Amino acid sequence: ESRGTVFPHPCPRIMNAMLRLAVVAALLVSASAFMAPASVNTIRAARNAAISARPAGLKLAAPSLRSSPKAAGALRMGQTPSSMGETIEEFVANDDPKLQKVVLALFSAVKEIAYKVRTASCEKSSCFNEFGDEQLAIDILADNVLFANLKACGACEVASSEETPTEDPQGGTGYSVAFDPLDGSSIIDVNFSVGTIAGIWPGGTLVGVDGHDMAASLISVYGPRTTVTIAWKDKDYSHEFLLIDDFSGNHGKWLRTNEFTAINEGKMVAPGNLRSTQDNPGYMKLWNYWMENKYQLRYTGGMVPDVNQLLIKGKGIFVNPTSPAAPAKLRVLYEVLPMALLIEKAGGKTTDGKGSALDLKTETTEDRTQVAFGSAKEVDRFTEWVGWAEPFMVTSKDDPNWKPAEK
């Protein structure tokens, strides 16, 4: 039996015309991926039209691996044998209803921000997108999207953004959320991956809380894939969800694709605030150790992708030390505590040079600290060689005169 492609009509002109029509239809379907998000029905209709137009025997490209979360997850490191493929709605179905609302509001916001990031227009120093009748900087737009979703969910009492570090009432009851709307906004113009960071606390304040008080935290990565990795205080491990954006029936859904359970020893390092090696002898000693032992340097300048790789690769260390001349600028509330929960739930270790980063308690919304995340031995080496630096507070994130507190 012949297995070659057979066209039903003997006339070459008609055959070629049908082939061209199928190719054009397929290209139109592909182009729709770069336009504003369409409904699943619209996408299915366009795809069906392309399939109907093709000559017999001509096949369109198969759906990508991304439409099969179990297959995609099988290629990822750190996955455990537990079932994958749940939607985020299914995964939180038995959680506190108010916590469910806050988590789903954040996932909804991330989906919207992902589209805005993909379609942003970038200049030399900033990126913009449309928001109603205004053109806003993409980080401000992300800020607006998060506030709008949290306010609408009805379960958020207070929200605070790294962009506007005040506690803003949201009209709901149950939880408070601190977030960095677009971490890495300074590298978005060169099309590096960026992300969102959020921590969720019970109650109506974000001052006087520590990492152990958190109900949940998450990071999103806006890269070749859009993912959210989330951890809960009362659940084991950290869990990754993938935004499905192909032509399958799961289009637009968040499906669980990975479960992170361990960060092992391995020669991979993301060294933040490297300039502080000039007046931090312990950090210089650590840097020389990494270079002499041929560590892989994996650092983009965006905290979200640089920490996320520890989860994906299941090894390594991220550090951001401080020094008198180059103080670290990571904020305890918006960046350090949410990240620390994710790392420790994934089997890693965290420190500020003295103890677990989860032990840090916010005195203001703008406290800053140094930090190290990663495998146990690497973090212990940081603690031994770099040591502790007193956390420091400022009155404004724009204050050029802030500096670490003197010991």
Number of C-alpha atoms within 10 A of each C-alpha: 3 5 6 7 11 11 15 10 11 8 9 10 10 12 15 12 13 17 18 15 15 22 17 14 21 21 12 14 20 15 10 13 14 11 11 10 14 12 11 16 10 11 20 16 13 18 19 14 15 20 17 12 18 21 22 15 12 14 11 13 7 6 11 11 12 18 20 16 19 17 14 15 22 15 10 13 14 20 21 13 9 7 12 19 19 16 18 19 15 11 13 16 11 9 11 10 13 18 20 19 23 25 24 18 22 25 22 16 22 27 19 15 26 22 16 20 24 15 17 18 15 16 10 7 9 16 21 21 20 15 16 7 6 10 12 17 19 26 26 16 21 24 23 17 19 26 23 14 20 27 19 16 20 18 23 30 22 26 24 25 22 21 15 14 19 16 19 16 16 21 14 18 17 19 24 28 30 27 28 26 29 27 26 21 18 16 17 23 17 10 12 17 24 25 28 29 27 26 27 25 24 20 14 19 19 26 14 12 19 19 27 17 15 23 19 25 27 25 28 30 23 26 16 9 14 20 25 26 23 25 27 18 16 10 11 14 20 24 23 24 25 27 24 21 19 18 19 16 14 16 17 18 17 24 26 25 27 30 27 27 21 25 25 20 16 18 15 21 22 26 23 22 18 17 17 20 19 13 14 18 14 17 25 18 14 19 17 12 12 17 11 9 10 11 16 14 14 16 17 17 19 20 25 23 24 22 23 21 18 27 30 18 17 23 22 29 30 26 26 22 31 30 20 14 14 18 21 22 18 19 22 29 33 28 23 27 30 27 29 28 29 27 27 23 21 24 20 27 25 31 25 28 24 18 15 18 28 22 18 22 19 20 16 18 26 23 21 26 26 28 28 27 29 34 25 19 15 25 23 20 13 26 20 14 15 21 18 19 20 16 19 21 20 17 11 13 17 8 9 8 7 14 19 20 11 9 5
